[in-house]
C-alpha cells in the first residue's frame, strides 16, 4: 500500500514544519506517511508546483510561510483545489501580532540565524573554559583573542565576557618563575592583549582575595615588592611580544571588554 504523502513546504529550510509534522505522525504510530520536504519556496510559481504535485498524489501539505502574500495564496488555492493543507506558522504569528501590537518582520530563516548565533556563543564559552589560565597552549593558535597578564588582572572574567560576544579567547598568566609557552611567541601579536594594572591596586586586590580565603594578607602573593617584580617581568614579555596593552587599574570588566572589541573590530 502506498503511504500518505505529506508535502512539507517552507520559505526557509523547512525544519520547523518537518519537526511538527513528525511529532503529529508519531501520535499515529508513525502510520505509513511519506514526507517530501520542499524548502526555500519563494514565489507563486513554487506554490503552484507543490499544489499540482499534492493534487496529483492526493497528498497533504504542511507549510511554514512567513510572507503574508505567499501564505495567503497557499491557503486560498489549497481550499479551492480541495487539498488538505495546514498552516503551522500563520495562526501563531497572527495571534502574536494582535497581542504584541506589532507587525512581524516577515523574513524567512530568522530562527536558524538565532540558533547559529546561540551555538557560536556556546562554542566560544566552552573554548574559554578549556583554554583558561594557560591550561593548553595549543589553544593560543586557535584563539581570536589571547589575554596575558599577572594574577588577578581579570583574565578569566574577561575571557567569559568576550566569549558571550562570540569571541574565542585564551588567556595566559605571566609569572616570573614560569616561562610563557612557545606558542605565545608564534601568534600574530595583533591578537594578543596585555592587561596591565598598578602595583598598588593589585596589592589591594590580592590582599582582599587572601582575606576572603581566610589566609594571611601579608603573604608573598600580596607583597608589593613581589608585585613590582611581576609587573617588570610582564613589561618584558609584552614588549617582546609587541602586543597591545590595556591598563585595567580602574576599569570594570565590561569597560575593558568594550575596548578590546573595538580594537579587534578596527583590526579586522
N, C-alpha and C positions, 0 to 999 in steps of 0.2 A: 504493500500500500504506500502510495506517495504521501509524504508528510505535508503538513500545513506549512505553506511558505509565508514567511513574515519578512517584509522589506523594512530594514532599519535605516531610516533616512535622516541625514543631518547636514547642516551647513558648516559643520566642523568635522572632527574625526569620527563622531558617532559613538563614542564610548559611553556617554550617559544613556542614550536611548537603548543601546545594546544591553547595558547592565540592568536597566529597569525591565526590559523585555525578558531577559534570562531569569530575573527574580520572579516575575509573574509566571513564567513557564514552569519554574520549579514547583509551584503550587499544584501543578497537574502531573506530577511525577515525570516531568520532562517531556511528556507526550511524544509526538513524533514530528516536532516542529523543525523546520529548516530556516535558519536565519541567513539573510543576504543583506550585507551592510553596504549602503551607498553614501559615502562621505562627501563633503565639500559640494553639496548641491547648492548652486548659487543663483539660478535663474529659472524662468518659467519652462524653458525647454527641458531642463533637467527634471523638473517635476512631471512634465508630460511623459517623459520616458519611463519614469518609475510607475506612474499611473497605468500606462499601457501594459507594462510587464505584470503588474499586480492584477489587472483585469484579465489578462490572458491566462494567468496561473490560478485565478480565483484566490489570490493571496490577500494578506492583510498588510497594513502599513502602520509602523510606529515611527513617529518623527519628532525631532527636536529642531525647530527652525525659529531663530530669534528675529529675523527680519519680518516685520508685520505683513508686508505685501505678499511675500512668498508663502508665509504661514497661512494667510487668509485664502490664497489661491488653492493651496493644497486642501484646505478644509472644504471649500466650495466644490471643487472638482471631484473630490472623493465622494462627497454626498450625492452629487449629480450623477456620477457613474456607479453609484451603489457599491462602493468599495469600503470595506471596514477599515477605518483609519483612526488612530489615537494620537492626539496632540499632547505630548508629555510636558513640554515647556510652557506653551501658551497660557493655560489657565493659571499656573503659578505666577507667571510674570504679570498677568492682568491683575491678579489679587494684590501683588506687591506694589504695582503702580498705583492702585487705588489707596492702599494703606500708607505707602511712603509719600504719597502726593508728589511723585517724582517720576519723570519719564525714564525708561530704561535706555541703556546705551545702544542696544540692538546690534552688538558686534559679536560675530561668531568666534568661538575658541577662547574666550577670556578665562574660563575656568582652567583650561590647560596651561595658560600663561601663569596663572596664580600658582598652580601646582608645581610648575617648573621652578618658579621663584622660591617656593617653600623648600623644595628638595635641595636647591643650591644652598640655601641657608643652613639646612641640616648638615649637609656635606661640609660646609665651612666650619660649623661648630665642632663637628667630630674631628676635623683636621686640627683645629686649635687645641683640643684636648690631647690629641695624640702627640703633637709636637710642642707641647708646653715645656718650658723650663729646660730646653736643650736635650730632651729625652732621646731623640733620634735625629742626628744631624742630617740624615738623608732628606728630611722634610724641608730643609733650607733650599734645596734645589727645586722644590715643587711649590713653594710658598709665593703668594702675591706680595706679601709684606713680611719682612723679618725685623723684629724688635730686639734691640740689645740694650742692656743696662745693668747696673748693680742691683742687688736685692732690695725690694720694697720701692721700686720705681713704677709700680702698676703695670708691669708687663702682662701678667695673666688677665687682669680685668680688661685691659685694652684689647688683648687678643680676642676675648669673648665678645666684647662690644663690636669690634670690627667684623667678627665672624657673622654677627646678626645683620651686618650690612653686606654679607655675601663675599667677604674677602677671606682668602685662606692665609692665616697668619701663623708663623712660627716665632718663638722667642728664645733668646739665649742669654743666660745670666753671665755677667762679666765678673770673674773672681780672680784676684791676683795669683792665687796658688794653682789655678787650673788654666791651661792653655785653651783658647777658643778652638772649636772644631775646624779642621782644614777647609771644610765645605764653605765656611763663612767667608773665606778669602777668595773663593772662586765665583761667587754670585755677582750679578750686576749691582754695584753699590747704590744705584738709584732705588733699589727695592729694600734697602736697609735703612732703618730709622734708629738713631741712638737717643736714648732717654736720659737726659741729664737733670740733676737736682742739686740744690745747695747742700753742703755738708751739714749745716745747722738744722735745716728742715728734715733731712734724712735721719739725723741724730734723734730728733724728736719722735719721728715716726717709728723708728726701731725701738726706742725706749718704751713707747706705748705698746708696741707689739709684744715685747718681752713681759711687761706687766700683765697684759691680757692673758698670757700663757702661765702666769704665776711664777715667772723667773726674775732673776736679779737684773734690774735695768742698767746696772753698771758693767754688765758682761762685755767682752771684747767686741761682740757683734754691734753694740751701740757706742763703742768708744770713738770719740771724734777723730782721734789721730788715725785709727784704723780706717774710718770712713774716708778721710782725706787721701790715704794711700789707695783705697779702692777707686776713688774718683780720678786720681792721677793715672792709674792703670787703664781706666775706662777711656780717658782722653787719648792715651797712647794707642789703644786698639781702634777707637773710632777714627782717629787721624789716619792710621794705616789703611783702614777700610775706605776712607773718603766718603763716609755716609752722611746724610743729613742729620743734624742734631736738633732736638726739641727740648727746651727747658720746661720741665713739668713741675717745678718747685711749687707754684701756687695755682696749678691748673687742675680742674676736675677731669675725670676720665673722658667725659663727653666732649669737653673742650679740646683736649689733646687729640681725640679720635677725629674730630672735625678738621683739625689742622692736617692730620695725616691723610685723610680722604681728599682734601683739597689739593694737597701736594701730589698725591698719586694720580688724580684726575688731570692735573696740569701736565704731568709727565707723559700720560697717555696721549 
